[in-house]
Amino acid sequence: MNRKKGLKLFTPVQLGSLNLKHRVVMAPLTRSRSEQPGGIPGDMMVQYYSDRASDGGLIVGEATNISLTARGWYGAPGLYTDQQVEGWKRVVRATHAKNGFVFAQLWHTGRSSHSDNQDGNTPVSASVDASYWEDPNHLVSGPGGWVQPSPHRALTHNHAHARRKNKHNEKMTRPCHPKRA
Ligand SMILES: Cc1cc2nc3c(=O)[nH]c(=O)nc-3n(C[C@H](O)[C@H](O)[C@H](O)COP(=O)(O)O)c2cc1C
């Protein structure tokens, strides 16, 4: 029996506007390798993505903070400052140089954070639930290691509205297409 018969893994597939040459898609993997302070993608991240990029293949980038209030995992990169955007451009260029594709996975950790990750600000959530930060089973990754989350505050309508209008957020949801880099 031909065991390769019907095997589609290495055949092309259309994904929205992307023509993938094969179906091996790399899952998003938090590596905590952005440069601190600032959560900026640096040389180590450029190397990491370049090593994994393939001709016509898709990488889903690691979870990436959309704002200062989104930061709940120490070392995760952001995509909301100019320096972070420049860092990601280097990652995308390295991926495109191998004719690969990369998506940004956008992240907001909500109440699962600590003020030490957010320049001393209080993490934000949909509503306030003290049992969350009081539970010793809940731990978050901070600059000094694993800690219980700090108390959070409730998101207001004004906050939510401001976030929707954020221009950066709009840009970040577009896929990175090699031909349009
Ligand atoms: C170290 C590590 C980091 C991960 N980071 C992310 C992440 O940033 N975003 C995400 O959606 N999933 C993340 N995941 C989940 C993986 O993408 C994947 O869904 C999970 O490992 C299960 O995949 P599997 O069924 O092929 O084993 C992570 C997993 C691991 C082990």
The ligand as an ORCA input file, in Angstrom:
! r2SCAN-3c Opt
* xyz 0 1
  C       6.129     27.043     25.800
  C       4.769     27.235     25.199
  C       4.341     28.508     24.864
  C       3.071     28.708     24.291
  N       2.683     29.954     23.950
  C       1.478     30.137     23.355
  C       1.091     31.424     22.917
  O       1.840     32.417     23.030
  N      -0.136     31.549     22.359
  C      -0.992     30.476     22.216
  O      -2.108     30.657     21.710
  N      -0.627     29.248     22.590
  C       0.585     29.056     23.149
  N       0.971     27.804     23.498
  C       0.114     26.663     23.128
  C       0.636     26.035     21.810
  O       0.533     26.949     20.727
  C      -0.127     24.762     21.430
  O      -1.472     25.070     21.231
  C      -0.035     23.719     22.501
  O       1.326     23.482     22.775
  C      -0.713     22.396     22.062
  O      -0.186     22.007     20.854
  P      -0.132     20.457     20.482
  O      -1.532     19.984     20.534
  O       0.454     20.414     19.095
  O       0.773     19.869     21.509
  C       2.219     27.594     24.074
  C       2.664     26.300     24.413
  C       3.904     26.131     24.966
  C       4.342     24.720     25.305
*
